[in-house]
Amino acid sequence: MAVRKLRLVEDADGDTTLAARPERKRGTMKIAFTTQDMKTVDAHFASARNIAVYEVDDAGYRFLEAMQFDNTSNEEGKHTDDGEDRIAAKIGALDGCAILFVKAIGGPAAAKVVAARVHPIKVPEPEPITQVLDRTVAMLKGTPPPWLRKALGKTDERDLSFLDEED
């Protein structure tokens, strides 16, 4: 299976036109999106032509890279003999990602994504990637839900200092 990686290129000053946040810091995570057009979460995991990866934290987000896949399914439930290779290549593309947003994903593929320590999330309708990113940043600025804290590695965020106080 042919996979092409596209990465953001920075100029000598480190500036990019796609960056929506200034620098990487603690609490940053990588989020992946299955997409046909690089703008919308609109693809089934197995049939996605592209996986776009962004770096996200409570200050914003920036595009990191995209992987393009030549061998995809037709979303009709009919798979070719190389289905395992197609899924394996996409699982490999998720390396280092905490969350994967998809239009749809089959049970066996979802199990493999979870085994790769990536949290898959289905979107109910195709949605612009930037809207999903904006919502994620807003959640990170407030009190993130447990699944998002876990994805960030912030499972011990509760302040339990009151336990040290004596009556």
N, C-alpha and C positions, 0 to 999 in steps of 0.2 A: 504494500500500500504506500503510495506516495503522499508524504506530508510535507508541506512547506510552512516554515515559521517566518513570520513577519514581526519585526521589533521596532520600537520607537527609537529613532536616532536623535541624539541630542547634539547641539552645536558645541563649540569650544567653551562657551559659558555655562553649559549644562541646561540651556533653555530649550523648551519644546513648545510647540503650539498646541499640543493636545493635553498638556498637563493642567489639571484643575486643582492641584494642591502643590505646595512648594517643595517639601522634602519628606523623606521617609523617617518615621519615628516609631517608638514602641507602640504596640497596639495596632499595627498595620497588618492587613491580611490580603491575600489574593483571592479574587472572586472571578469565576469563569461564567461565560454565557454561551449557549448554543444559538447560532444565528446563521441565516442564509445571506443577509445583506449587510452585516457588520454594524447595523444600527438598531435592530430589534431582536428581542428574545422571541424567536419565531420558528424554532427548529426542534424536532424530535432528536434526542441524543444520537441515535444510530444514523439518522439521515442528515445531520448537520454538516454543511459544507465548511463551516468555520466554527472555531471556539475562540472567543475574544477573552482576554485576561486583563483585569484591572487591579491596581493596588488601591486599597480603600482604608481609610481611618476616619476618625471623627472630625478631621480638618478638611476632608474632601477625597478626591480620587484622581487617578491618572491611568491612562492606557499603558499597558506594559508590552503585550504581544498578542498576535493572533496566529493560530494554526489553521491551515487550509487542508482539507482532505479531498482526495480525488475519488475515493471509493465510498459511496454512501448508499443507503437503502432507499427505496422508493416510497416509504411510509404506507405501503399497502399490506404489510404483514408478510410479504414474501421476501425471504432473505437468500442471498447467494451462499455458496459453500464457505466463503471466507469471512463470514459474520464474526467469528471469534477474533480474527486479526483486525477487523474494522473496529470492534469494541476495544480491543487491547490497545490499539494506537491512540484512541481517544482517552482511555484511562491514563495512558502515559502522558498525554498532553496536560492532564490535570495536576501533575506533580507540583506540590507546594501550595495548591489552592485549598481554601477552607470551605468554600461554598460553590455550588454549581446551579445556576438558574437555567431551566429548560422549559420548553413548551410541553414536552411529554418524554417519558422514559419507561422502558419495559422493566418488569420485575427483576429478571436476571441481571440486566445492565445496572439497575439501581443498586442491587446487592454488591456488585463489583465496585461501583463508585463509593459506596459506604465502606467497603473493605479497604479502599485506598485512602480512607480517612477524610473523605470529602462529603459534605452535607448537601444532597440534591434537593432542590426546591422547584416544584412545578408552578408556572404562572398560569392563571386561569384563561387568559387571552393573550395574544401577542402584544408586547408592550415595549416601548423604546428603552434601550439599555440605560440611557441617562436617567430616566424616571426611576428605574429600579435602584440605580446607584444613589440618586438623591434621597430616596426613602431609606436606604441602608445607612447613609451618613447621618440622617436625622435620628435614626434609632440609636446609632453609636453616640451621638451627642447627649441623648437622654439616658434612660435606663434601658439598656438592651434586653430583649427577652432572653431566657436561659439558653436557647439553642444558639443565639448569636454570641453570647458571652463564652459559651463553650468553644465555638469556632475561633474566637479570638484568644482562647486560652485564659480567659478571665473568670474561671469558675470559682475563685476564692475572693470575689469582690465584696462580699458582705462584711460590714464592720461589726466585729464581735468583741470589740474592746470592752464593752459593758460587762463581759464575763469576768474581767480582771478586777472589777470594783468590789469592795467588801461592804457589807451592810452595816 
